[in-house]
Amino acid sequence: MGKVRARVKGRVKRIPLTEYHVVPNGNRWDVERDDAFNGSFAYDMNTAIGLAIAGAQRDLHNGLDVMVCVQEPDGHCRKVWP
């Protein structure tokens, strides 16, 4: 997944990818959007993933290219949606 192209007045415009990350933070899971905490968190990873997907679906509806990832214990992110 990378960039999405949209036509704007006869030319092609690249839409940047918006990323939601579910990251561990002590005993809870924070939801970050483009590496900034957006105020959502949960004490269960699956609930936090659901919050991230809900936010990503809103952005997708508004025309943005989005994806949701979960940070693994080794620091790598695993894509979970779409």
N, C-alpha and C positions, 0 to 999 in steps of 0.2 A: 504494500500500500504506500504510496508516497504522496504525491500531490494530485489534486483534482483540477481539471481545467474547466473554466466557465467562459462563455462568450459574453463580452462586455463591449457594446458599440462596435461590433465587427472585428474585434481582436480577441485573442485568447489570453485570459488572466489566470494565473496559478493561485489556487487557494491553499494556504498552508495547512498542514495536518495539526489538529488539536488532539493532544494526548491526555488521557486521564490515567493516573497511576494510583494503585492501591498499595500503600507502603506500611510496614509494621512500625509502630511507635510505642514501645513498652508493651503494655497489655492490651492495646487497641490497634485498629487499622485506620489510618488516615486516607482520605481521598484528596489527591492533588490534581490540579488542572494546569498543564504546562509548567510543572515544577513549582507551583505555588499552592499552599494549603487553601482549600476553598471552604473550610468550616465544617465539612461533613466527616464523620468518623463513626466507627462501630466497633464493638468488642468481639465481633465474629467476622472472619474474613469474607464469608459468602454474603453477609449483609452489606458489607462495605463494597463488594463487587456490584451488588444490586444498586446501591446508591450511585456508583460511578457510571453504570450503564444507563441509569435514568437520566443523569446529567448529559451523557454523550448522546442519547436519543433526542434530547431537547436541542442540542447543538446541531445534530444531523438534520432535524426538522427545519432549522434556521439556515440550512445550506452549507454547513461546515463539514469538512472531512475529519472524522474522528476515529479514535480507537481507544480501547481500555486494556491496560496491562497490570499485572500483579508483580510486585518485587519479590524475587526469590531470596532465600537466606544467603546465597552467595553474591547478591547484589544485582544479578541480571533480571531483566523484566521479561515476563512471559505474557504474550498477547492472549486475551480471553474474549474479546469482542471487537468487531464483528467477526 
